[in-house]
Amino acid sequence: MVSLAFTVSLKRPIFVAAMLASTLPLVGCYTPGERAAGGAVIGGLGGAAIGTVATGGLAAPVLAYSALGAATGAVVGAATAPVRHYY
């Protein structure tokens, strides 16, 4: 299998950049669709990070963890959308 693991010197800057980029979809998300999309992005990145650490960077498990994280993030994001009150 192909390893996606990076060298030790590249892990920290890539991790910091991914964490900063994962907060961007949360800016101004109010509808359930927007929240689901933002949650999917964050869940996918988190799942990929966990999959890389847990499996040593093997491609197939990382993609599986990423898909599972994206699906979970989309469901949680849509479920936690704030309710707008129109008066």
CORHU-V450457 format. One record per residue. PHI is phi in whole degrees, -180 to 180 (NA if undefined). OMEGA is omega as a letter, one per 30 degrees, with the letter a starting at -180 (NA if undefined). Layout:
phi = [PHI;PHI]
omega = [OMEGA;OMEGA]
This chain:
phi = [NA;-87;-94;-101;-69;-97;-71;-61;-70;-94;-65;-67;-63;-68;-64;-64;-64;-67;-67;-68;-68;-73;-84;-63;-66;-82;-76;76;-88;-124;-84;-59;-65;-66;-65;-65;-65;-64;-64;-66;-65;-66;-64;-65;-66;-65;-64;-66;-65;-65;-63;-66;-69;-73;-109;80;95;-68;-66;-64;-65;-65;-66;-66;-63;-65;-65;-64;-65;-66;-64;-65;-62;-66;-65;-67;-62;-68;-73;-102;-66;-69;-88;-91;-106;-105;-110]
omega = [a;l;l;a;l;l;a;a;a;a;a;a;l;l;a;l;l;l;l;a;a;l;a;l;a;a;l;l;a;a;l;l;l;l;l;l;l;l;l;l;a;l;l;l;l;l;l;l;l;l;l;a;a;a;a;l;l;a;a;l;l;l;l;l;l;l;l;l;l;l;l;l;l;l;a;l;l;a;a;l;l;l;l;l;l;a;NA]
